[in-house]
Amino acid sequence: MHKFHIRAALMLTGTALALGVQAQTIYRCGNVYSQAPCPGAESLYLNDPRQPAQKQQTDAASEQAARLARSMEQTRIAEENRLLANQQTITATTPGKPEPGPPGPTLLTPKRMQPKHQKPAAFIAEVPGSEKRVVQKKKPRP
């Protein structure tokens, strides 16, 4: 039930802002927002703090950005259509080229076997300046 009140309050606030009802006072009664005051209600003033010139400037910039976006979209669509038409004429005029379709069977070549590397002989760390030791292999027991 709590989420419902929050959603209702947000929708009411959004509707009030969208319809230009900002001049009316909205009251907050606990977690509920309404236009009618209730006991212990807080009044909220949702007026736009910008000056009229600032609002007009922002609206004009938004409209200009929207016009630019529409223009860029039209340019992009025209360019895509031109490239598609150009690509179709190239494929239509190329003789002897098979039609594009699902790929046929492919021939796989086996991977070459790499020679196996032998394990290196035992490694013994030596201290510099000491004599080298000769590693003797153990004789197997009879």
N, CA, C and O atoms as CSV, one atom per row, in Angstrom:
chain,resi,resn,atom,element,x,y,z
A,1,MET,N,N,0.825,-1.188,0.000
A,1,MET,CA,C,0.000,0.000,0.000
A,1,MET,C,C,0.876,1.261,0.000
A,1,MET,O,O,0.498,2.292,-0.557
A,2,HIS,N,N,2.041,1.163,0.627
A,2,HIS,CA,C,2.942,2.301,0.719
A,2,HIS,C,C,3.468,2.687,-0.667
A,2,HIS,O,O,3.559,3.871,-0.992
A,3,LYS,N,N,3.815,1.679,-1.487
A,3,LYS,CA,C,4.322,1.958,-2.832
A,3,LYS,C,C,3.247,2.624,-3.681
A,3,LYS,O,O,3.545,3.474,-4.520
A,4,PHE,N,N,2.002,2.233,-3.459
A,4,PHE,CA,C,0.902,2.821,-4.219
A,4,PHE,C,C,0.804,4.317,-3.943
A,4,PHE,O,O,0.601,5.105,-4.867
A,5,HIS,N,N,0.944,4.709,-2.691
A,5,HIS,CA,C,0.869,6.132,-2.340
A,5,HIS,C,C,2.006,6.921,-2.976
A,5,HIS,O,O,1.805,8.036,-3.459
A,6,ILE,N,N,3.203,6.338,-2.975
A,6,ILE,CA,C,4.342,7.029,-3.576
A,6,ILE,C,C,4.130,7.202,-5.069
A,6,ILE,O,O,4.363,8.279,-5.618
A,7,ARG,N,N,3.684,6.128,-5.728
A,7,ARG,CA,C,3.429,6.220,-7.166
A,7,ARG,C,C,2.331,7.235,-7.467
A,7,ARG,O,O,2.435,8.020,-8.410
A,8,ALA,N,N,1.276,7.207,-6.650
A,8,ALA,CA,C,0.183,8.151,-6.865
A,8,ALA,C,C,0.669,9.583,-6.674
A,8,ALA,O,O,0.273,10.483,-7.415
A,9,ALA,N,N,1.523,9.789,-5.684
A,9,ALA,CA,C,2.039,11.127,-5.439
A,9,ALA,C,C,2.926,11.585,-6.595
A,9,ALA,O,O,2.847,12.736,-7.024
A,10,LEU,N,N,3.763,10.692,-7.095
A,10,LEU,CA,C,4.619,11.055,-8.220
A,10,LEU,C,C,3.808,11.343,-9.473
A,10,LEU,O,O,4.106,12.278,-10.216
A,11,MET,N,N,2.786,10.536,-9.700
A,11,MET,CA,C,1.935,10.774,-10.877
A,11,MET,C,C,1.181,12.093,-10.724
A,11,MET,O,O,1.039,12.839,-11.692
A,12,LEU,N,N,0.701,12.385,-9.526
A,12,LEU,CA,C,-0.017,13.638,-9.287
A,12,LEU,C,C,0.925,14.825,-9.482
A,12,LEU,O,O,0.548,15.831,-10.083
A,13,THR,N,N,2.132,14.707,-8.979
A,13,THR,CA,C,3.107,15.788,-9.138
A,13,THR,C,C,3.478,15.963,-10.607
A,13,THR,O,O,3.548,17.089,-11.099
A,14,GLY,N,N,3.716,14.852,-11.311
A,14,GLY,CA,C,4.045,14.930,-12.732
A,14,GLY,C,C,2.919,15.522,-13.550
A,14,GLY,O,O,3.164,16.318,-14.456
A,15,THR,N,N,1.686,15.144,-13.244
A,15,THR,CA,C,0.534,15.695,-13.956
A,15,THR,C,C,0.396,17.181,-13.681
A,15,THR,O,O,0.092,17.962,-14.583
A,16,ALA,N,N,0.618,17.567,-12.445
A,16,ALA,CA,C,0.502,18.984,-12.097
A,16,ALA,C,C,1.550,19.803,-12.840
A,16,ALA,O,O,1.255,20.900,-13.314
A,17,LEU,N,N,2.766,19.285,-12.946
A,17,LEU,CA,C,3.813,20.015,-13.655
A,17,LEU,C,C,3.543,20.051,-15.154
A,17,LEU,O,O,3.796,21.062,-15.809
A,18,ALA,N,N,3.032,18.954,-15.697
A,18,ALA,CA,C,2.789,18.887,-17.135
A,18,ALA,C,C,1.635,19.787,-17.560
A,18,ALA,O,O,1.666,20.346,-18.656
A,19,LEU,N,N,0.641,19.933,-16.730
A,19,LEU,CA,C,-0.538,20.726,-17.091
A,19,LEU,C,C,-0.398,22.201,-16.722
A,19,LEU,O,O,-1.299,22.996,-16.988
A,20,GLY,N,N,0.684,22.552,-16.134
A,20,GLY,CA,C,0.889,23.956,-15.788
A,20,GLY,C,C,0.083,24.386,-14.575
A,20,GLY,O,O,-0.324,25.544,-14.486
A,21,VAL,N,N,-0.148,23.495,-13.662
A,21,VAL,CA,C,-0.925,23.791,-12.464
A,21,VAL,C,C,0.011,24.207,-11.341
A,21,VAL,O,O,-0.300,24.020,-10.165
A,22,GLN,N,N,1.126,24.756,-11.693
A,22,GLN,CA,C,2.132,25.064,-10.694
A,22,GLN,C,C,1.713,26.204,-9.769
A,22,GLN,O,O,2.284,26.354,-8.688
A,23,ALA,N,N,0.765,26.980,-10.153
A,23,ALA,CA,C,0.356,28.099,-9.320
A,23,ALA,C,C,-0.460,27.635,-8.115
A,23,ALA,O,O,-0.561,28.360,-7.125
A,24,GLN,N,N,-1.039,26.447,-8.183
A,24,GLN,CA,C,-1.832,25.949,-7.068
A,24,GLN,C,C,-0.908,25.391,-5.991
A,24,GLN,O,O,0.204,24.951,-6.282
A,25,THR,N,N,-1.364,25.412,-4.782
A,25,THR,CA,C,-0.603,24.879,-3.665
A,25,THR,C,C,-0.923,23.405,-3.517
A,25,THR,O,O,-2.086,23.007,-3.586
A,26,ILE,N,N,0.089,22.606,-3.315
A,26,ILE,CA,C,-0.091,21.181,-3.081
A,26,ILE,C,C,0.281,20.924,-1.635
A,26,ILE,O,O,1.274,21.445,-1.128
A,27,TYR,N,N,-0.529,20.115,-0.984
A,27,TYR,CA,C,-0.323,19.816,0.425
A,27,TYR,C,C,0.168,18.388,0.586
A,27,TYR,O,O,-0.289,17.467,-0.091
A,28,ARG,N,N,1.106,18.233,1.497
A,28,ARG,CA,C,1.622,16.901,1.813
A,28,ARG,C,C,1.072,16.500,3.164
A,28,ARG,O,O,1.333,17.141,4.182
A,29,CYS,N,N,0.299,15.414,3.150
A,29,CYS,CA,C,-0.287,14.877,4.378
A,29,CYS,C,C,0.355,13.519,4.631
A,29,CYS,O,O,-0.129,12.506,4.126
A,30,GLY,N,N,1.420,13.485,5.393
A,30,GLY,CA,C,2.143,12.229,5.620
A,30,GLY,C,C,2.836,11.828,4.333
A,30,GLY,O,O,3.751,12.514,3.879
A,31,ASN,N,N,2.405,10.711,3.736
A,31,ASN,CA,C,2.962,10.247,2.471
A,31,ASN,C,C,2.010,10.484,1.307
A,31,ASN,O,O,2.237,9.964,0.214
A,32,VAL,N,N,0.959,11.251,1.517
A,32,VAL,CA,C,-0.043,11.495,0.483
A,32,VAL,C,C,0.009,12.967,0.095
A,32,VAL,O,O,0.148,13.837,0.954
A,33,TYR,N,N,-0.103,13.240,-1.199
A,33,TYR,CA,C,-0.120,14.602,-1.711
A,33,TYR,C,C,-1.514,14.892,-2.238
A,33,TYR,O,O,-2.109,14.059,-2.923
A,34,SER,N,N,-2.043,16.084,-1.919
A,34,SER,CA,C,-3.374,16.436,-2.409
A,34,SER,C,C,-3.485,17.950,-2.546
A,34,SER,O,O,-2.600,18.694,-2.123
A,35,GLN,N,N,-4.593,18.391,-3.147
A,35,GLN,CA,C,-4.845,19.825,-3.301
A,35,GLN,C,C,-5.607,20.384,-2.110
A,35,GLN,O,O,-5.635,21.596,-1.900
A,36,ALA,N,N,-6.220,19.511,-1.338
A,36,ALA,CA,C,-6.980,19.945,-0.164
A,36,ALA,C,C,-6.118,19.770,1.077
A,36,ALA,O,O,-5.496,18.723,1.260
A,37,PRO,N,N,-6.077,20.786,1.929
A,37,PRO,CA,C,-5.259,20.659,3.138
A,37,PRO,C,C,-5.883,19.686,4.126
A,37,PRO,O,O,-7.104,19.529,4.168
A,38,CYS,N,N,-5.050,19.041,4.914
A,38,CYS,CA,C,-5.507,18.160,5.976
A,38,CYS,C,C,-4.848,18.631,7.269
A,38,CYS,O,O,-3.946,19.468,7.219
A,39,PRO,N,N,-5.263,18.128,8.408
A,39,PRO,CA,C,-4.645,18.565,9.661
A,39,PRO,C,C,-3.151,18.230,9.687
A,39,PRO,O,O,-2.768,17.084,9.452
A,40,GLY,N,N,-2.323,19.209,9.968
A,40,GLY,CA,C,-0.877,19.026,10.045
A,40,GLY,C,C,-0.207,18.911,8.673
A,40,GLY,O,O,0.886,18.357,8.561
A,41,ALA,N,N,-0.854,19.428,7.641
A,41,ALA,CA,C,-0.306,19.302,6.287
A,41,ALA,C,C,0.803,20.321,6.058
A,41,ALA,O,O,0.784,21.421,6.609
A,42,GLU,N,N,1.769,19.928,5.230
A,42,GLU,CA,C,2.826,20.837,4.805
A,42,GLU,C,C,2.452,21.335,3.412
A,42,GLU,O,O,2.071,20.550,2.544
A,43,SER,N,N,2.565,22.643,3.207
A,43,SER,CA,C,2.247,23.165,1.882
A,43,SER,C,C,3.527,23.225,1.053
A,43,SER,O,O,4.577,23.645,1.540
A,44,LEU,N,N,3.424,22.801,-0.201
A,44,LEU,CA,C,4.556,22.782,-1.116
A,44,LEU,C,C,4.276,23.749,-2.252
A,44,LEU,O,O,3.203,23.705,-2.855
A,45,TYR,N,N,5.211,24.606,-2.544
A,45,TYR,CA,C,5.070,25.542,-3.649
A,45,TYR,C,C,5.985,25.059,-4.772
A,45,TYR,O,O,7.207,25.041,-4.626
A,46,LEU,N,N,5.392,24.675,-5.872
A,46,LEU,CA,C,6.148,24.092,-6.970
A,46,LEU,C,C,6.269,25.046,-8.145
A,46,LEU,O,O,6.214,24.625,-9.301
A,47,ASN,N,N,6.432,26.315,-7.857
A,47,ASN,CA,C,6.594,27.282,-8.945
A,47,ASN,C,C,7.981,27.164,-9.545
A,47,ASN,O,O,8.936,26.784,-8.867
A,48,ASP,N,N,8.081,27.494,-10.821
A,48,ASP,CA,C,9.353,27.466,-11.528
A,48,ASP,C,C,10.172,28.678,-11.078
A,48,ASP,O,O,9.721,29.809,-11.254
A,49,PRO,N,N,11.375,28.473,-10.498
A,49,PRO,CA,C,12.140,29.608,-9.979
A,49,PRO,C,C,12.845,30.429,-11.070
A,49,PRO,O,O,13.439,31.463,-10.767
A,50,ARG,N,N,12.786,29.985,-12.323
A,50,ARG,CA,C,13.485,30.708,-13.380
A,50,ARG,C,C,12.712,31.962,-13.787
A,50,ARG,O,O,11.494,32.049,-13.631
A,51,GLN,N,N,13.447,32.905,-14.302
A,51,GLN,CA,C,12.846,34.117,-14.855
A,51,GLN,C,C,12.202,33.762,-16.196
A,51,GLN,O,O,12.609,32.785,-16.825
A,52,PRO,N,N,11.205,34.534,-16.652
A,52,PRO,CA,C,10.573,34.229,-17.947
A,52,PRO,C,C,11.571,34.224,-19.109
A,52,PRO,O,O,11.437,33.423,-20.035
A,53,ALA,N,N,12.562,35.108,-19.068
A,53,ALA,CA,C,13.558,35.141,-20.143
A,53,ALA,C,C,14.393,33.864,-20.145
A,53,ALA,O,O,14.726,33.338,-21.207
A,54,GLN,N,N,14.731,33.365,-18.957
A,54,GLN,CA,C,15.500,32.120,-18.869
A,54,GLN,C,C,14.689,30.941,-19.397
A,54,GLN,O,O,15.220,30.067,-20.081
A,55,LYS,N,N,13.384,30.926,-19.069
A,55,LYS,CA,C,12.528,29.841,-19.541
A,55,LYS,C,C,12.408,29.881,-21.060
A,55,LYS,O,O,12.452,28.835,-21.708
A,56,GLN,N,N,12.257,31.082,-21.643
A,56,GLN,CA,C,12.159,31.204,-23.093
A,56,GLN,C,C,13.465,30.761,-23.756
A,56,GLN,O,O,13.448,30.098,-24.794
A,57,GLN,N,N,14.576,31.125,-23.159
A,57,GLN,CA,C,15.876,30.735,-23.703
A,57,GLN,C,C,16.032,29.208,-23.682
A,57,GLN,O,O,16.512,28.619,-24.650
A,58,THR,N,N,15.629,28.577,-22.588
A,58,THR,CA,C,15.709,27.121,-22.482
A,58,THR,C,C,14.780,26.453,-23.483
A,58,THR,O,O,15.167,25.481,-24.132
A,59,ASP,N,N,13.566,26.958,-23.618
A,59,ASP,CA,C,12.619,26.394,-24.584
A,59,ASP,C,C,13.146,26.540,-26.010
A,59,ASP,O,O,13.019,25.618,-26.815
A,60,ALA,N,N,13.735,27.694,-26.325
A,60,ALA,CA,C,14.277,27.915,-27.673
A,60,ALA,C,C,15.443,26.959,-27.944
A,60,ALA,O,O,15.556,26.423,-29.046
A,61,ALA,N,N,16.304,26.743,-26.954
A,61,ALA,CA,C,17.423,25.819,-27.118
A,61,ALA,C,C,16.913,24.394,-27.306
A,61,ALA,O,O,17.474,23.640,-28.100
A,62,SER,N,N,15.863,24.018,-26.591
A,62,SER,CA,C,15.289,22.677,-26.738
A,62,SER,C,C,14.708,22.491,-28.131
A,62,SER,O,O,14.908,21.445,-28.750
A,63,GLU,N,N,13.993,23.491,-28.631
A,63,GLU,CA,C,13.422,23.408,-29.975
A,63,GLU,C,C,14.523,23.334,-31.028
A,63,GLU,O,O,14.412,22.564,-31.983
A,64,GLN,N,N,15.573,24.116,-30.868
A,64,GLN,CA,C,16.678,24.096,-31.824
A,64,GLN,C,C,17.360,22.726,-31.827
A,64,GLN,O,O,17.716,22.216,-32.890
A,65,ALA,N,N,17.545,22.126,-30.646
A,65,ALA,CA,C,18.155,20.802,-30.563
A,65,ALA,C,C,17.259,19.756,-31.226
A,65,ALA,O,O,17.754,18.846,-31.891
A,66,ALA,N,N,15.937,19.883,-31.048
A,66,ALA,CA,C,15.009,18.948,-31.682
A,66,ALA,C,C,15.048,19.094,-33.200
A,66,ALA,O,O,15.035,18.091,-33.914
A,67,ARG,N,N,15.097,20.332,-33.705
A,67,ARG,CA,C,15.183,20.550,-35.160
A,67,ARG,C,C,16.484,19.962,-35.709
A,67,ARG,O,O,16.483,19.316,-36.757
A,68,LEU,N,N,17.575,20.183,-35.009
A,68,LEU,CA,C,18.867,19.652,-35.439
A,68,LEU,C,C,18.838,18.119,-35.459
A,68,LEU,O,O,19.368,17.496,-36.379
A,69,ALA,N,N,18.218,17.520,-34.442
A,69,ALA,CA,C,18.123,16.063,-34.380
A,69,ALA,C,C,17.297,15.528,-35.554
A,69,ALA,O,O,17.678,14.536,-36.175
A,70,ARG,N,N,16.180,16.172,-35.858
A,70,ARG,CA,C,15.360,15.742,-37.002
A,70,ARG,C,C,16.140,15.874,-38.302
A,70,ARG,O,O,16.083,14.992,-39.159
A,71,SER,N,N,16.865,16.971,-38.446
A,71,SER,CA,C,17.660,17.195,-39.652
A,71,SER,C,C,18.747,16.131,-39.786
A,71,SER,O,O,18.964,15.604,-40.877
A,72,MET,N,N,19.426,15.812,-38.692
A,72,MET,CA,C,20.477,14.797,-38.725
A,72,MET,C,C,19.892,13.419,-39.047
A,72,MET,O,O,20.511,12.629,-39.759
A,73,GLU,N,N,18.706,13.139,-38.523
A,73,GLU,CA,C,18.066,11.859,-38.803
A,73,GLU,C,C,17.714,11.750,-40.281
A,73,GLU,O,O,17.940,10.709,-40.897
A,74,GLN,N,N,17.159,12.824,-40.856
A,74,GLN,CA,C,16.809,12.812,-42.276
A,74,GLN,C,C,18.063,12.647,-43.136
A,74,GLN,O,O,18.038,11.920,-44.129
A,75,THR,N,N,19.146,13.307,-42.769
A,75,THR,CA,C,20.400,13.177,-43.504
A,75,THR,C,C,20.924,11.748,-43.430
A,75,THR,O,O,21.378,11.193,-44.431
A,76,ARG,N,N,20.861,11.160,-42.249
A,76,ARG,CA,C,21.326,9.787,-42.074
A,76,ARG,C,C,20.496,8.814,-42.899
A,76,ARG,O,O,21.049,7.929,-43.552
A,77,ILE,N,N,19.188,8.964,-42.879
A,77,ILE,CA,C,18.315,8.070,-43.641
A,77,ILE,C,C,18.581,8.221,-45.136
A,77,ILE,O,O,18.639,7.224,-45.856
A,78,ALA,N,N,18.742,9.452,-45.608
A,78,ALA,CA,C,19.021,9.681,-47.030
A,78,ALA,C,C,20.359,9.054,-47.418
A,78,ALA,O,O,20.472,8.452,-48.486
A,79,GLU,N,N,21.362,9.187,-46.570
A,79,GLU,CA,C,22.677,8.608,-46.847
A,79,GLU,C,C,22.605,7.078,-46.864
A,79,GLU,O,O,23.217,6.440,-47.720
A,80,GLU,N,N,21.866,6.492,-45.930
A,80,GLU,CA,C,21.714,5.039,-45.909
A,80,GLU,C,C,21.007,4.555,-47.172
A,80,GLU,O,O,21.415,3.555,-47.763
A,81,ASN,N,N,19.952,5.255,-47.592
A,81,ASN,CA,C,19.231,4.870,-48.803
A,81,ASN,C,C,20.133,4.989,-50.026
A,81,ASN,O,O,20.095,4.133,-50.910
A,82,ARG,N,N,20.942,6.040,-50.084
A,82,ARG,CA,C,21.850,6.222,-51.215
A,82,ARG,C,C,22.872,5.089,-51.262
A,82,ARG,O,O,23.148,4.544,-52.331
A,83,LEU,N,N,23.434,4.733,-50.106
A,83,LEU,CA,C,24.415,3.657,-50.062
A,83,LEU,C,C,23.791,2.312,-50.423
A,83,LEU,O,O,24.407,1.506,-51.120
A,84,LEU,N,N,22.568,2.071,-49.949
A,84,LEU,CA,C,21.901,0.822,-50.294
A,84,LEU,C,C,21.620,0.749,-51.793
A,84,LEU,O,O,21.822,-0.298,-52.408
A,85,ALA,N,N,21.158,1.848,-52.384
A,85,ALA,CA,C,20.887,1.872,-53.822
A,85,ALA,C,C,22.182,1.670,-54.602
A,85,ALA,O,O,22.193,0.936,-55.590
A,86,ASN,N,N,23.254,2.298,-54.183
A,86,ASN,CA,C,24.546,2.150,-54.840
A,86,ASN,C,C,25.043,0.713,-54.721
A,86,ASN,O,O,25.595,0.170,-55.678
A,87,GLN,N,N,24.858,0.098,-53.572
A,87,GLN,CA,C,25.307,-1.276,-53.357
A,87,GLN,C,C,24.493,-2.235,-54.223
A,87,GLN,O,O,25.048,-3.199,-54.751
A,88,GLN,N,N,23.202,-1.996,-54.381
A,88,GLN,CA,C,22.364,-2.868,-55.199
A,88,GLN,C,C,22.757,-2.779,-56.665
A,88,GLN,O,O,22.744,-3.794,-57.362
A,89,THR,N,N,23.106,-1.595,-57.151
A,89,THR,CA,C,23.501,-1.474,-58.554
A,89,THR,C,C,24.838,-2.158,-58.785
A,89,THR,O,O,25.044,-2.728,-59.856
A,90,ILE,N,N,25.736,-2.127,-57.844
A,90,ILE,CA,C,27.033,-2.790,-57.988
A,90,ILE,C,C,26.840,-4.297,-58.044
A,90,ILE,O,O,27.428,-4.958,-58.900
A,91,THR,N,N,26.023,-4.859,-57.146
A,91,THR,CA,C,25.816,-6.305,-57.140
A,91,THR,C,C,25.017,-6.746,-58.359
A,91,THR,O,O,25.209,-7.864,-58.837
A,92,ALA,N,N,24.131,-5.906,-58.875
A,92,ALA,CA,C,23.343,-6.279,-60.047
A,92,ALA,C,C,24.183,-6.248,-61.309
A,92,ALA,O,O,23.894,-7.006,-62.234
A,93,THR,N,N,25.205,-5.414,-61.396
A,93,THR,CA,C,26.011,-5.299,-62.605
A,93,THR,C,C,27.241,-6.192,-62.602
A,93,THR,O,O,27.935,-6.262,-63.617
A,94,THR,N,N,27.539,-6.875,-61.511
A,94,THR,CA,C,28.712,-7.736,-61.454
A,94,THR,C,C,28.349,-9.094,-62.062
A,94,THR,O,O,27.589,-9.847,-61.454
A,95,PRO,N,N,28.886,-9.429,-63.273
A,95,PRO,CA,C,28.539,-10.705,-63.885
A,95,PRO,C,C,29.353,-11.842,-63.276
A,95,PRO,O,O,30.483,-11.645,-62.829
A,96,GLY,N,N,28.759,-13.032,-63.266
A,96,GLY,CA,C,29.464,-14.219,-62.815
A,96,GLY,C,C,29.592,-14.336,-61.307
A,96,GLY,O,O,30.153,-15.313,-60.810
A,97,LYS,N,N,29.096,-13.386,-60.590
A,97,LYS,CA,C,29.186,-13.458,-59.136
A,97,LYS,C,C,27.958,-14.214,-58.629
A,97,LYS,O,O,26.837,-13.877,-59.010
A,98,PRO,N,N,28.141,-15.226,-57.779
A,98,PRO,CA,C,26.982,-15.979,-57.296
A,98,PRO,C,C,26.100,-15.104,-56.417
A,98,PRO,O,O,26.557,-14.153,-55.783
A,99,GLU,N,N,24.836,-15.454,-56.403
A,99,GLU,CA,C,23.872,-14.723,-55.579
A,99,GLU,C,C,24.193,-14.953,-54.110
A,99,GLU,O,O,24.583,-16.050,-53.710
A,100,PRO,N,N,24.024,-13.906,-53.313
A,100,PRO,CA,C,24.266,-14.115,-51.881
A,100,PRO,C,C,23.204,-15.037,-51.306
A,100,PRO,O,O,22.022,-14.912,-51.624
A,101,GLY,N,N,23.616,-15.926,-50.494
A,101,GLY,CA,C,22.703,-16.876,-49.874
A,101,GLY,C,C,23.405,-17.562,-48.736
A,101,GLY,O,O,24.457,-17.121,-48.273
A,102,PRO,N,N,22.806,-18.654,-48.290
A,102,PRO,CA,C,23.461,-19.359,-47.185
A,102,PRO,C,C,24.779,-19.949,-47.653
A,102,PRO,O,O,24.868,-20.413,-48.790
A,103,PRO,N,N,25.780,-19.945,-46.833
A,103,PRO,CA,C,27.086,-20.464,-47.244
A,103,PRO,C,C,27.024,-21.968,-47.460
A,103,PRO,O,O,26.310,-22.686,-46.761
A,104,GLY,N,N,27.782,-22.422,-48.437
A,104,GLY,CA,C,27.840,-23.844,-48.733
A,104,GLY,C,C,28.759,-24.549,-47.762
A,104,GLY,O,O,29.281,-23.938,-46.830
A,105,PRO,N,N,28.959,-25.850,-47.987
A,105,PRO,CA,C,29.845,-26.584,-47.073
A,105,PRO,C,C,31.278,-26.086,-47.219
A,105,PRO,O,O,31.722,-25.745,-48.315
A,106,THR,N,N,31.969,-26.052,-46.134
A,106,THR,CA,C,33.360,-25.606,-46.153
A,106,THR,C,C,34.268,-26.793,-45.901
A,106,THR,O,O,33.908,-27.725,-45.182
A,107,LEU,N,N,35.425,-26.750,-46.488
A,107,LEU,CA,C,36.391,-27.815,-46.345
A,107,LEU,C,C,37.380,-27.417,-45.254
A,107,LEU,O,O,38.054,-26.392,-45.352
A,108,LEU,N,N,37.454,-28.233,-44.231
A,108,LEU,CA,C,38.352,-27.953,-43.118
A,108,LEU,C,C,39.643,-28.729,-43.311
A,108,LEU,O,O,39.612,-29.908,-43.661
A,109,THR,N,N,40.751,-28.093,-43.090
A,109,THR,CA,C,42.039,-28.765,-43.158
A,109,THR,C,C,42.483,-29.096,-41.751
A,109,THR,O,O,42.310,-28.293,-40.834
A,110,PRO,N,N,43.062,-30.294,-41.573
A,110,PRO,CA,C,43.478,-30.668,-40.220
A,110,PRO,C,C,44.649,-29.818,-39.752
A,110,PRO,O,O,45.465,-29.362,-40.553
A,111,LYS,N,N,44.713,-29.621,-38.483
A,111,LYS,CA,C,45.776,-28.833,-37.883
A,111,LYS,C,C,47.050,-29.671,-37.845
A,111,LYS,O,O,47.008,-30.857,-37.516
A,112,ARG,N,N,48.170,-29.060,-38.178
A,112,ARG,CA,C,49.439,-29.783,-38.154
A,112,ARG,C,C,49.835,-30.092,-36.724
A,112,ARG,O,O,49.664,-29.285,-35.810
A,113,MET,N,N,50.363,-31.274,-36.571
A,113,MET,CA,C,50.809,-31.685,-35.248
A,113,MET,C,C,52.133,-30.998,-34.941
A,113,MET,O,O,53.045,-31.008,-35.767
A,114,GLN,N,N,52.238,-30.424,-33.803
A,114,GLN,CA,C,53.471,-29.794,-33.359
A,114,GLN,C,C,54.337,-30.852,-32.686
A,114,GLN,O,O,53.816,-31.712,-31.976
A,115,PRO,N,N,55.654,-30.801,-32.899
A,115,PRO,CA,C,56.510,-31.787,-32.231
A,115,PRO,C,C,56.442,-31.592,-30.716
A,115,PRO,O,O,56.408,-30.471,-30.208
A,116,LYS,N,N,56.424,-32.715,-30.025
A,116,LYS,CA,C,56.363,-32.636,-28.564
A,116,LYS,C,C,57.733,-32.250,-28.035
A,116,LYS,O,O,58.760,-32.745,-28.500
A,117,HIS,N,N,57.730,-31.388,-27.090
A,117,HIS,CA,C,58.986,-30.930,-26.504
A,117,HIS,C,C,59.383,-31.876,-25.385
A,117,HIS,O,O,58.544,-32.374,-24.635
A,118,GLN,N,N,60.679,-32.110,-25.293
A,118,GLN,CA,C,61.176,-32.978,-24.235
A,118,GLN,C,C,61.327,-32.171,-22.963
A,118,GLN,O,O,61.610,-30.973,-22.975
A,119,LYS,N,N,61.131,-32.866,-21.889
A,119,LYS,CA,C,61.266,-32.232,-20.593
A,119,LYS,C,C,62.739,-31.929,-20.352
A,119,LYS,O,O,63.582,-32.790,-20.603
A,120,PRO,N,N,63.075,-30.740,-19.877
A,120,PRO,CA,C,64.482,-30.423,-19.639
A,120,PRO,C,C,65.040,-31.254,-18.486
A,120,PRO,O,O,64.302,-31.762,-17.642
A,121,ALA,N,N,66.366,-31.377,-18.480
A,121,ALA,CA,C,67.031,-32.119,-17.397
A,121,ALA,C,C,66.791,-31.376,-16.092
A,121,ALA,O,O,66.363,-30.222,-16.081
A,122,ALA,N,N,67.077,-32.064,-14.996
A,122,ALA,CA,C,66.852,-31.484,-13.680
A,122,ALA,C,C,67.625,-30.180,-13.530
A,122,ALA,O,O,68.764,-30.057,-13.983
A,123,PHE,N,N,66.994,-29.228,-12.897
A,123,PHE,CA,C,67.607,-27.924,-12.689
A,123,PHE,C,C,68.105,-27.832,-11.259
A,123,PHE,O,O,67.374,-28.141,-10.318
A,124,ILE,N,N,69.344,-27.409,-11.098
A,124,ILE,CA,C,69.903,-27.239,-9.765
A,124,ILE,C,C,70.418,-25.813,-9.677
A,124,ILE,O,O,71.216,-25.371,-10.504
A,125,ALA,N,N,69.959,-25.118,-8.683
A,125,ALA,CA,C,70.417,-23.750,-8.472
A,125,ALA,C,C,71.773,-23.774,-7.807
A,125,ALA,O,O,72.017,-24.577,-6.907
A,126,GLU,N,N,72.650,-22.902,-8.244
A,126,GLU,CA,C,73.990,-22.858,-7.692
A,126,GLU,C,C,74.283,-21.478,-7.145
A,126,GLU,O,O,73.787,-20.471,-7.651
A,127,VAL,N,N,75.082,-21.448,-6.124
A,127,VAL,CA,C,75.518,-20.198,-5.539
A,127,VAL,C,C,76.750,-19.749,-6.314
A,127,VAL,O,O,77.646,-20.562,-6.543
A,128,PRO,N,N,76.830,-18.498,-6.723
A,128,PRO,CA,C,78.008,-18.042,-7.470
A,128,PRO,C,C,79.279,-18.239,-6.654
A,128,PRO,O,O,79.297,-17.983,-5.450
A,129,GLY,N,N,80.342,-18.696,-7.313
A,129,GLY,CA,C,81.619,-18.901,-6.644
A,129,GLY,C,C,81.778,-20.304,-6.071
A,129,GLY,O,O,82.872,-20.639,-5.617
A,130,SER,N,N,80.762,-21.124,-6.068
A,130,SER,CA,C,80.901,-22.479,-5.547
A,130,SER,C,C,81.217,-23.426,-6.691
A,130,SER,O,O,81.027,-23.085,-7.859
A,131,GLU,N,N,81.688,-24.586,-6.363
A,131,GLU,CA,C,82.028,-25.565,-7.392
A,131,GLU,C,C,80.766,-26.207,-7.928
A,131,GLU,O,O,79.764,-26.360,-7.230
A,132,LYS,N,N,80.855,-26.576,-9.196
A,132,LYS,CA,C,79.716,-27.233,-9.809
A,132,LYS,C,C,79.663,-28.680,-9.358
A,132,LYS,O,O,80.683,-29.363,-9.270
A,133,ARG,N,N,78.467,-29.124,-9.079
A,133,ARG,CA,C,78.279,-30.516,-8.685
A,133,ARG,C,C,77.898,-31.322,-9.934
A,133,ARG,O,O,77.233,-30.822,-10.841
A,134,VAL,N,N,78.310,-32.495,-9.949
A,134,VAL,CA,C,77.962,-33.397,-11.039
A,134,VAL,C,C,76.761,-34.203,-10.577
A,134,VAL,O,O,76.789,-34.848,-9.528
A,135,VAL,N,N,75.723,-34.155,-11.366
A,135,VAL,CA,C,74.517,-34.895,-11.009
A,135,VAL,C,C,74.685,-36.323,-11.490
A,135,VAL,O,O,74.909,-36.573,-12.675
A,136,GLN,N,N,74.575,-37.262,-10.551
A,136,GLN,CA,C,74.672,-38.670,-10.920
A,136,GLN,C,C,73.282,-39.263,-10.830
A,136,GLN,O,O,72.521,-39.025,-9.891
A,137,LYS,N,N,72.990,-40.049,-11.855
A,137,LYS,CA,C,71.702,-40.703,-11.849
A,137,LYS,C,C,71.795,-41.939,-10.958
A,137,LYS,O,O,72.822,-42.615,-10.894
A,138,LYS,N,N,70.724,-42.198,-10.300
A,138,LYS,CA,C,70.683,-43.391,-9.421
A,138,LYS,C,C,70.562,-44.616,-10.291
A,138,LYS,O,O,69.884,-44.629,-11.319
A,139,LYS,N,N,71.246,-45.641,-9.836
A,139,LYS,CA,C,71.174,-46.923,-10.532
A,139,LYS,C,C,69.934,-47.648,-10.046
A,139,LYS,O,O,69.628,-47.646,-8.854
A,140,PRO,N,N,69.225,-48.266,-10.974
A,140,PRO,CA,C,68.039,-49.008,-10.519
A,140,PRO,C,C,68.454,-50.221,-9.685
A,140,PRO,O,O,69.488,-50.830,-9.960
A,141,ARG,N,N,67.700,-50.562,-8.718
A,141,ARG,CA,C,67.984,-51.720,-7.856
A,141,ARG,C,C,67.647,-53.009,-8.617
A,141,ARG,O,O,66.674,-53.092,-9.366
A,142,PRO,N,N,68.505,-54.007,-8.384
A,142,PRO,CA,C,68.228,-55.272,-9.080
A,142,PRO,C,C,67.129,-56.064,-8.449
A,142,PRO,O,O,66.793,-57.146,-8.929
